[in-house]
């Protein structure tokens, strides 16, 4: 691989730490609170336009005796499907004077070393996630009212869970309006929250509710099918079943206090019986049906692209409020987070993108320490102080794009992906690189197509359980298996085909998605391909930078939503993912596939090599739906390395 020297994309307006302003934001959080106490009003009813009643907890600044202050304040709102009870428990853990220090130092307390280093990795950022997930007393006791609401059909709220659908979006707009008109509100509303609560605030902002003035979205998604439900046409089996089971289980937790006091909510119970397990039957059906014809319409709508997902996408181009988007390269929503930032049409500074290197449940590692961004609490406080209180604290001069460059450190730039890239094509060659004797085949990344044709065969396996892809697909849970799985792909590569380039001689930056073009042959009418792009260190350690996957029959590409290189190859291929566009494979006949990875920013240091891995499985990150899996028969799959129709990778290399 030709080396490429890093060049500047333009003057950075701030460093990733925030500089002097960042110190001020963190000092502001550490300073004594403006108000000594918090007043809580539990389970406040909010009656919506269709008569459904949602329940909200309202947290207000209070005097030392616990009485709320008289002055109206800005409101910070979050809507959750995980029941307010869970967020309250998280908040108690974060704020308890005995317990909070233990949570803050959990990474140090549980630092057992290899092979238990995964415990440390999962535990270290626990405080960051906990404070973003629930009540922020830091906000409340410094002049904000925080409102946390159970979305319809979950927690103590009435109705049936609409899973981010049109009715739930309307609910969010009505709750924003309600919050702006309460006597404790000054009419200025911001929204916050993680994951689901980040998605519904992005959706709401696209509807332009008059009272909404700022959003702070931690790990939001927008293209939910391609993000996690059906990545490459295969179900995110490591996340979706467990997540649906969690939310559906929590929605049955009753209001115990009301039960004890004889105030049992019969309507709540009737609503739960009317929809006891939202979307779980459809998920099970799609996973187990042997043929497409045997899948019901209700299951089909969530198994393919179409109206169900289109009506759940935010109108990003209509967002006009200051928007902070925080994500991670290995988050389940890494596909959407940069796109959300790029499509919001407000000026950089009024919008911010911060991308770390964590997983969905491993958020903000190192934040608040030297060389890293400020901690989440400081960023959120500064953001709302600026846009809900008009305090000129410099947060709009941060970033606007702050990235943890994989293989390097934190960088600040004005765009992602970077515009000054050359798309470099490297060919998959069967010639041995001498670096991956552990793999099914040790191939090479070459600057020219191979001279002779060769067929390589790879079979599905289960080693992917021990991989970075597994950690991503389980929202970070399998980091518990340790760095030997998540930070070194060699165990997984024993079931894959590897293609490794020469060592680079200068720092080489990749910015954006990578596209891998494969020429394949199957012995069945369907199959599944998974790819990763890795950084191979001089000691042989192979670290996954980014991944992609595709069900072979769902290979149709929407060129109108794809991007191309100057040579006409795909820079990023956008698969259609509908049954209408499905193209069953003819066994034994060549099939061309283009698989684009998640976007990333990475730097190969001198002496490091680039590697592309090709697999026939990626469990538990992805599993083809029942009909496709049944057709594949889990047979071995073939990669054709043919000089007439070569397989190759297209890399976005920064000039």
Long-range contacts (C-beta under 8 A, 24 or more apart in sequence): 1-424, 1-426, 1-445, 1-501, 1-502, 1-504, 1-508, 1-609, 1-610, 1-651, 2-424, 2-447, 3-504, 3-505, 3-506, 3-508, 4-422, 4-424, 4-506, 4-508, 4-509, 4-653, 4-654, 4-655, 5-506, 5-507, 6-507, 6-508, 6-509, 6-603, 6-654, 7-420, 7-654, 7-655, 9-413, 9-414, 9-415, 9-418, 9-419, 9-420, 9-654, 10-413, 10-414, 12-411, 12-412, 12-413, 12-414, 13-349, 13-397, 13-398, 13-399, 13-400, 13-412, 13-414, 14-397, 14-398, 14-399, 14-412, 15-412, 16-371, 16-372, 16-373, 16-402, 16-410, 16-411, 16-412, 17-370, 17-371, 17-372, 17-373, 17-374, 17-410, 18-373, 18-374, 18-394, 18-398, 21-393, 21-394, 21-395, 21-397, 21-398, 22-373, 22-374, 22-378, 22-398, 24-393, 24-394, 25-374, 25-378, 25-379, 25-381, 25-382, 25-393, 25-395, 26-368, 26-374, 26-375, 26-378, 28-378, 28-381, 28-382, 28-385, 28-393, 29-138, 29-375, 29-377, 29-378, 29-381, 33-137, 33-138, 33-141, 33-142, 34-61, 34-141, 34-142, 34-143, 35-61, 35-62, 35-63, 35-69, 35-140, 35-141, 35-142, 35-143, 36-62, 36-63, 36-64, 36-141, 37-61, 37-62, 37-63, 37-64, 37-65, 37-66, 37-141, 38-62, 38-137, 38-140, 38-141, 39-66, 39-67, 39-68, 43-84, 43-156, 43-255, 46-149, 46-174, 46-175, 46-178, 48-152, 48-170, 48-171, 48-174, 49-170, 49-174, 50-167, 52-152, 52-157, 52-158, 52-159, 52-171, 53-157, 53-158, 53-267, 54-149, 54-150, 54-151, 54-152, 54-157, 54-158, 54-159, 54-171, 54-175, 55-84, 55-149, 55-150, 55-155, 55-156, 55-157, 56-84, 56-147, 56-148, 56-149, 56-150, 56-175, 57-84, 57-88, 57-135, 57-147, 57-148, 57-149, 58-145, 58-146, 58-147, 58-184, 59-135, 59-137, 59-140, 59-145, 59-146, 59-147, 59-148, 60-140, 60-145, 60-184, 61-140, 61-141, 61-142, 61-143, 61-144, 61-145, 68-184, 72-183, 72-184, 72-185, 72-186, 72-187, 73-143, 73-144, 73-145, 73-184, 73-185, 73-186, 74-143, 74-144, 74-145, 74-185, 74-186, 74-188, 74-189, 74-190, 74-384, 74-388, 74-389, 75-144, 75-145, 75-146, 75-147, 75-179, 75-180, 75-182, 75-185, 75-188, 75-189, 75-190, 76-136, 76-139, 76-144, 76-145, 76-146, 76-147, 76-189, 76-190, 76-191, 76-192, 76-384, 76-388, 77-146, 77-147, 77-148, 77-149, 77-175, 77-176, 77-179, 77-189, 77-190, 77-191, 77-192, 78-146, 78-147, 78-148, 78-149, 78-191, 78-192, 78-193, 78-197, 78-201, 79-148, 79-149, 79-150, 79-151, 79-171, 79-172, 79-175, 79-193, 79-197, 79-200, 79-201, 80-148, 80-149, 80-150, 80-151, 80-154, 80-155, 80-193, 80-196, 80-197, 81-150, 81-151, 81-154, 81-155, 81-161, 81-196, 81-247, 81-250, 81-251, 82-154, 82-155, 82-196, 82-246, 82-247, 82-250, 83-150, 83-154, 83-155, 83-156, 83-250, 83-251, 83-253, 84-148, 84-149, 84-150, 84-155, 84-156, 85-155, 85-253, 86-134, 86-250, 87-133, 87-134, 87-135, 87-148, 88-134, 88-135, 88-148, 89-134, 90-130, 90-133, 90-134, 90-135, 91-130, 91-134, 91-135, 91-136, 91-137, 93-130, 94-127, 94-130, 94-131, 94-134, 95-135, 95-137, 100-127, 103-127, 103-130, 114-482, 114-483, 114-484, 115-482, 115-484, 116-482, 117-482, 117-483, 118-478, 118-479, 118-480, 118-481, 118-482, 118-483, 118-485, 118-486, 119-480, 121-362, 121-365, 121-479, 121-483, 121-486, 122-361, 122-362, 122-476, 122-477, 122-479, 122-480, 124-362, 124-365, 125-358, 125-362, 125-363, 125-364, 125-365, 125-366, 125-367, 128-363, 128-364, 128-365, 128-367, 128-375, 128-376, 129-194, 129-361, 129-362, 129-363, 129-364, 131-376, 131-377, 132-192, 132-193, 132-194, 132-218, 132-363, 132-364, 132-376, 132-380, 133-193, 133-194, 136-192, 136-377, 136-380, 138-377, 138-381, 139-380, 139-381, 139-384, 142-381, 143-389, 144-384, 144-388, 145-184, 145-185, 147-175, 147-179, 149-175, 151-200, 153-251, 153-271, 153-275, 153-278, 154-247, 154-250, 154-251, 155-250, 155-251, 155-253, 156-255, 156-265, 156-268, 157-268, 158-265, 158-267, 158-268, 158-271, 159-271, 160-271, 160-274, 160-275, 160-278, 161-247, 161-248, 161-251, 161-275, 161-278, 163-278, 163-279, 163-312, 164-196, 164-199, 164-200, 164-203, 164-224, 164-312, 165-311, 165-312, 166-311, 168-200, 169-200, 169-203, 169-204, 169-207, 172-200, 172-201, 172-203, 172-204, 173-204, 173-207, 173-209, 176-204, 176-209, 176-211, 176-212, 177-209, 177-210, 177-211, 179-211, 180-210, 180-211, 187-211, 188-213, 188-388, 189-213, 189-388, 190-214, 190-215, 190-216, 190-383, 190-384, 190-387, 190-388, 191-215, 191-216, 191-217, 192-216, 192-217, 192-218, 192-380, 192-384, 193-217, 193-218, 194-218, 194-219, 194-363, 195-219, 195-220, 195-221, 195-333, 195-360, 199-224, 199-314, 202-314, 202-316, 202-319, 202-323, 202-340, 203-312, 203-314, 205-314, 205-319, 205-321, 205-323, 206-314, 206-315, 206-316, 206-318, 206-319, 207-315, 207-318, 208-318, 208-319, 208-320, 212-321, 213-321, 213-322, 213-387, 213-388, 214-321, 214-322, 214-323, 214-324, 214-383, 214-384, 214-386, 214-387, 214-388, 215-321, 215-322, 215-323, 215-324, 216-324, 216-326, 216-379, 216-380, 216-383, 216-384, 217-323, 217-324, 217-325, 217-326, 217-340, 218-326, 218-363, 218-376, 219-326, 219-327, 219-328, 219-331, 219-333, 219-337, 219-360, 219-363, 220-325, 220-327, 220-333, 220-336, 220-337, 220-340, 221-332, 221-333, 221-335, 221-336, 221-337, 222-313, 222-314, 222-316, 222-333, 222-336, 222-339, 222-340, 223-309, 223-313, 223-335, 223-336, 223-339, 224-309, 224-312, 224-313, 225-304, 225-305, 225-309, 225-577, 226-335, 226-575, 226-577, 227-332, 227-333, 227-335, 227-336, 228-332, 228-333, 229-302, 229-309, 230-303, 230-304, 230-305, 230-577, 230-625, 231-335, 231-549, 231-621, 231-622, 232-528, 232-530, 232-548, 232-549, 232-550, 232-551, 232-554, 232-575, 232-595, 232-622, 233-550, 233-551, 233-553, 233-554, 233-575, 233-577, 233-624, 233-625, 233-628, 234-528, 234-549, 234-551, 234-618, 234-622, 234-623, 234-624, 234-625, 234-628, 235-283, 235-286, 235-287, 235-622, 235-623, 235-624, 235-625, 236-332, 236-473, 236-621, 236-622, 237-287, 237-473, 237-619, 237-620, 237-622, 237-623, 238-470, 238-473, 238-474, 238-475, 238-478, 238-619, 238-620, 238-621, 239-332, 239-360, 239-473, 239-474, 239-475, 240-283, 241-280, 241-283, 242-474, 243-475, 244-277, 244-278, 244-279, 244-280, 244-283, 245-280, 247-278, 248-276, 248-277, 248-278, 248-280, 252-276, 286-625, 286-626, 287-623, 287-625, 287-626, 288-626, 289-625, 289-626, 289-627, 290-626, 290-627, 290-630, 291-627, 291-630, 292-579, 292-582, 292-627, 294-627, 295-626, 295-627, 300-579, 303-625, 304-577, 304-578, 304-579, 305-576, 305-577, 305-578, 306-578, 314-340, 316-340, 316-343, 316-344, 317-343, 317-344, 317-345, 319-344, 319-345, 319-346, 320-345, 320-346, 321-346, 321-387, 322-346, 322-350, 322-351, 322-383, 322-386, 322-387, 322-396, 323-350, 323-351, 323-352, 324-351, 324-352, 324-354, 324-379, 324-380, 324-383, 325-351, 325-352, 325-353, 325-354, 326-353, 326-354, 326-355, 326-356, 326-363, 326-376, 326-379, 327-353, 327-354, 327-355, 327-356, 328-355, 328-356, 328-357, 328-358, 328-359, 328-360, 328-362, 328-363, 329-355, 329-356, 329-357, 329-404, 329-406, 329-545, 329-546, 329-598, 329-600, 329-601, 330-357, 330-358, 330-359, 330-468, 330-471, 330-472, 331-358, 331-359, 331-360, 331-472, 332-359, 332-360, 332-472, 332-473, 332-475, 333-360, 334-472, 334-598, 334-599, 334-600, 335-598, 335-599, 338-416, 338-417, 338-599, 341-401, 341-416, 342-416, 348-399, 348-400, 348-401, 348-414, 349-396, 349-397, 349-398, 349-399, 349-400, 350-396, 351-400, 352-383, 352-398, 352-399, 352-400, 352-401, 352-402, 353-399, 353-400, 353-401, 353-402, 353-403, 353-416, 354-379, 354-399, 354-402, 354-403, 355-402, 355-403, 355-404, 355-416, 355-601, 356-404, 357-404, 357-406, 358-476, 359-471, 359-472, 359-475, 359-476, 359-479, 360-472, 360-475, 360-476, 361-475, 361-476, 361-477, 362-476, 362-479, 371-409, 371-410, 372-410, 373-402, 373-410, 403-601, 404-601, 405-509, 405-601, 405-602, 405-603, 406-535, 406-543, 406-545, 406-600, 406-601, 406-602, 406-603, 407-535, 407-543, 407-545, 407-602, 407-603, 407-604, 407-605, 407-608, 408-507, 408-602, 408-603, 408-605, 411-601, 416-511, 416-512, 416-599, 416-601, 417-511, 417-512, 417-513, 417-599, 417-601, 417-652, 418-509, 418-511, 418-512, 418-601, 418-652, 418-654, 420-654, 420-655, 421-511, 421-512, 421-652, 421-653, 421-654, 421-655, 422-653, 422-655, 423-565, 423-566, 423-567, 423-569, 423-571, 423-650, 423-651, 423-652, 423-653, 424-650, 424-651, 424-653, 425-565, 425-567, 425-569, 425-648, 425-649, 425-650, 425-651, 426-501, 426-610, 426-648, 426-649, 426-651, 427-646, 427-647, 427-648, 428-499, 428-518, 428-612, 428-614, 428-639, 428-641, 428-646, 428-647, 428-648, 428-649, 429-499, 429-641, 430-454, 430-456, 430-641, 433-498, 433-499, 433-500, 433-501, 433-609, 435-498, 435-500, 435-536, 435-540, 435-609, 435-611, 436-490, 436-493, 436-498, 436-500, 436-542, 436-611, 438-490, 438-493, 438-494, 439-493, 439-494, 439-496, 439-497, 439-498, 439-613, 440-494, 440-495, 440-496, 440-497, 441-497, 441-498, 442-498, 442-500, 443-497, 443-498, 443-499, 443-500, 443-641, 444-499, 444-500, 444-501, 445-499, 445-500, 445-501, 445-610, 445-611, 445-612, 445-649, 449-643, 449-646, 449-648, 450-641, 450-642, 450-643, 450-646, 451-643, 452-643, 453-640, 453-641, 453-642, 453-643, 453-644, 454-641, 455-521, 455-638, 455-639, 455-640, 455-641, 456-497, 456-638, 456-639, 456-641, 457-636, 457-637, 457-638, 457-639, 458-495, 458-496, 458-497, 458-614, 458-615, 458-616, 458-636, 458-637, 458-638, 458-639, 459-495, 459-616, 459-634, 459-635, 459-636, 459-637, 460-528, 460-616, 460-617, 460-634, 460-636, 460-637, 461-495, 461-615, 461-616, 461-617, 462-617, 462-619, 463-491, 463-492, 463-494, 463-495, 464-492, 464-495, 464-530, 464-615, 464-617, 464-618, 464-619, 464-620, 464-621, 465-619, 465-620, 466-491, 466-492, 467-491, 467-492, 467-544, 467-621, 468-532, 468-543, 468-544, 468-547, 469-530, 469-532, 469-544, 469-547, 469-618, 469-621, 470-619, 470-620, 470-621, 472-547, 472-621, 473-618, 473-620, 473-621, 473-622, 474-620, 478-620, 487-541, 487-543, 488-541, 488-542, 488-543, 489-532, 489-534, 489-542, 489-543, 489-544, 489-613, 490-540, 490-541, 490-542, 492-613, 492-615, 493-542, 493-613, 495-615, 495-616, 495-617, 496-613, 496-614, 496-615, 497-613, 497-614, 497-615, 497-639, 498-611, 498-612, 498-613, 498-614, 499-611, 499-612, 499-613, 499-614, 499-649, 500-536, 500-609, 500-610, 500-611, 501-609, 501-610, 501-611, 502-609, 503-538, 503-606, 503-607, 503-608, 503-609, 504-604, 504-605, 504-606, 504-607, 504-608, 504-609, 504-610, 505-606, 506-606, 507-603, 507-604, 507-605, 507-606, 508-603, 508-604, 508-610, 508-653, 509-601, 509-602, 509-603, 509-604, 509-653, 509-654, 510-545, 510-600, 510-601, 510-602, 510-603, 510-604, 510-651, 510-652, 510-653, 510-654, 511-600, 511-601, 511-652, 511-654, 512-571, 512-572, 512-599, 512-600, 512-652, 513-546, 513-548, 513-571, 513-572, 513-596, 513-597, 513-598, 513-599, 513-600, 513-652, 514-546, 514-548, 514-596, 514-597, 514-600, 514-649, 514-650, 514-651, 514-652, 515-569, 515-570, 515-571, 515-572, 515-573, 515-594, 515-595, 515-596, 515-597, 515-649, 515-650, 516-548, 516-594, 516-595, 516-596, 516-597, 516-612, 516-614, 516-647, 516-648, 516-649, 516-650, 517-569, 517-570, 517-592, 517-593, 517-594, 517-647, 517-648, 517-649, 517-650, 518-592, 518-593, 518-594, 518-595, 518-614, 518-639, 518-647, 519-590, 519-591, 519-592, 519-639, 519-640, 519-641, 519-642, 519-645, 519-646, 519-647, 520-552, 520-590, 520-591, 520-592, 520-593, 520-637, 520-638, 520-639, 520-640, 521-588, 521-589, 521-590, 521-591, 521-637, 521-638, 521-640, 522-552, 522-585, 522-587, 522-588, 522-591, 522-632, 522-635, 522-637, 522-638, 523-587, 523-588, 523-635, 523-636, 523-637, 523-638, 524-585, 524-587, 524-631, 524-632, 524-633, 524-635, 525-553, 525-584, 525-585, 525-586, 525-587, 525-631, 525-632, 526-551, 526-552, 526-553, 526-584, 526-585, 526-624, 526-628, 526-631, 526-632, 527-551, 527-552, 527-585, 527-616, 527-632, 527-635, 527-637, 528-552, 528-616, 528-617, 528-618, 528-622, 528-624, 528-628, 528-629, 528-632, 529-593, 529-595, 529-614, 529-615, 529-616, 529-637, 530-614, 530-615, 530-616, 530-617, 530-618, 530-621, 530-622, 531-595, 531-597, 531-612, 531-613, 531-614, 531-615, 532-597, 532-612, 532-613, 532-615, 533-597, 533-600, 533-610, 533-611, 533-612, 533-649, 534-610, 534-611, 534-612, 534-613, 535-602, 535-604, 535-608, 535-609, 535-610, 535-611, 536-608, 536-609, 536-610, 536-611, 537-607, 537-608, 538-607, 538-608, 542-611, 542-613, 544-613, 545-600, 545-602, 546-597, 546-598, 546-599, 546-600, 546-602, 547-597, 547-598, 547-618, 547-621, 548-595, 548-596, 548-597, 548-598, 549-595, 549-618, 549-621, 549-622, 550-575, 550-593, 550-595, 551-624, 551-628, 552-585, 552-591, 552-593, 553-582, 553-583, 553-584, 553-585, 553-628, 553-631, 554-581, 554-582, 554-583, 554-628, 555-583, 555-591, 555-592, 555-593, 555-594, 556-581, 556-582, 556-583, 557-594, 565-650, 569-648, 569-650, 570-594, 570-596, 570-650, 571-650, 571-652, 572-596, 584-631, 590-640, 590-645, 592-645, 610-651, 612-649, 614-639
